[in-house]
Amino acid sequence: MDRQSRAKRIADLHVFYGQNEVVEELIRAGKIDEEYTYPFVDTNGEVFEWWLVSPYLARELKQQGEVIIDALGCYWWGRQSSGQAIYMDGVIQEIAAG
């Protein structure tokens, strides 16, 4: 299986739902730390989208330096890009490359 196919498979199996409104509401309700609404000091960008992801993908993304919220038994990825298919993100391509 080539890298592009692996990237599509990772996105299909491990990225579940867009969760922008859910994460924003949890922050407003004080269930998730407010720091997640601001750009992170150790990242070069800001979070544009929140996605519910599998524990496997959360670990892989965290190893790549991505923003991950681990709270309430869920893992949310703070995607720092938008406007393209998730499997095309550089970080997903890196994970697919192994």
C-alpha positions as CSV (number, residue, x, y, z in Angstrom):
1,M,0.0,0.0,0.0
2,D,1.5,3.4,-1.0
3,R,1.7,6.3,1.4
4,Q,-1.3,8.2,-0.1
5,S,-3.5,5.1,0.4
6,R,-2.2,4.6,4.0
7,A,-2.9,8.3,4.7
8,K,-6.5,8.0,3.4
9,R,-7.0,4.8,5.5
10,I,-5.7,6.5,8.6
11,A,-8.1,9.5,8.1
12,D,-11.0,7.1,7.3
13,L,-10.5,4.9,10.4
14,H,-9.1,7.2,13.0
15,V,-10.7,10.7,12.4
16,F,-14.3,10.5,13.6
17,Y,-16.1,13.8,13.7
18,G,-15.6,17.6,13.4
19,Q,-16.1,18.9,17.0
20,N,-15.6,22.7,16.9
21,E,-18.8,23.5,18.6
22,V,-18.4,20.7,21.2
23,V,-14.9,21.7,22.2
24,E,-15.9,25.4,22.3
25,E,-18.9,24.6,24.6
26,L,-16.8,22.4,26.9
27,I,-14.3,25.2,27.2
28,R,-17.1,27.7,28.0
29,A,-18.6,25.3,30.6
30,G,-15.2,24.9,32.2
31,K,-14.9,21.2,31.4
32,I,-11.7,21.8,29.3
33,D,-9.0,24.3,30.1
34,E,-9.4,27.6,28.4
35,E,-5.8,27.5,27.2
36,Y,-6.9,25.5,24.2
37,T,-8.6,28.6,22.7
38,Y,-5.3,30.4,22.3
39,P,-2.3,29.7,20.1
40,F,0.1,27.4,21.8
41,V,3.5,28.7,22.6
42,D,5.3,25.6,21.2
43,T,3.4,25.5,17.9
44,N,3.8,27.7,14.8
45,G,0.1,28.1,14.1
46,E,-3.3,28.3,15.6
47,V,-6.1,25.7,15.8
48,F,-8.6,26.1,13.0
49,E,-10.6,22.9,13.6
50,W,-11.2,20.4,16.4
51,W,-11.6,16.7,15.4
52,L,-12.5,13.8,17.6
53,V,-9.8,11.1,16.9
54,S,-8.9,7.6,18.1
55,P,-6.4,7.0,20.9
56,Y,-4.0,5.6,18.3
57,L,-4.1,8.7,16.2
58,A,-3.9,11.0,19.2
59,R,-0.7,9.4,20.3
60,E,0.8,9.6,16.8
61,L,-0.3,13.3,16.4
62,K,1.1,14.2,19.8
63,Q,4.5,12.6,18.8
64,Q,4.4,14.9,15.8
65,G,3.9,17.9,18.0
66,E,0.2,18.5,17.2
67,V,-2.3,19.9,19.7
68,I,-4.2,17.2,21.5
69,I,-6.8,17.5,24.2
70,D,-7.1,14.4,26.3
71,A,-10.1,14.9,28.5
72,L,-13.4,13.3,29.5
73,G,-12.4,10.0,27.9
74,C,-12.0,11.6,24.5
75,Y,-9.2,12.8,22.3
76,W,-9.5,16.0,20.2
77,W,-7.0,17.0,17.6
78,G,-6.5,20.8,17.1
79,R,-6.0,20.8,13.4
80,Q,-3.8,23.7,12.3
81,S,-4.9,23.7,8.7
82,S,-8.2,23.8,6.9
83,G,-9.6,23.6,3.4
84,Q,-8.2,20.3,2.2
85,A,-8.9,16.7,2.9
86,I,-7.4,15.6,6.2
87,Y,-5.4,12.8,4.5
88,M,-3.5,15.5,2.6
89,D,-2.3,17.2,5.8
90,G,1.5,17.0,6.1
91,V,1.3,15.5,9.6
92,I,-1.0,12.7,8.4
93,Q,1.3,12.0,5.4
94,E,4.2,11.8,7.9
95,I,2.3,9.3,10.1
96,A,1.4,7.3,7.0
97,A,5.1,7.2,5.9
98,G,5.8,5.5,9.2
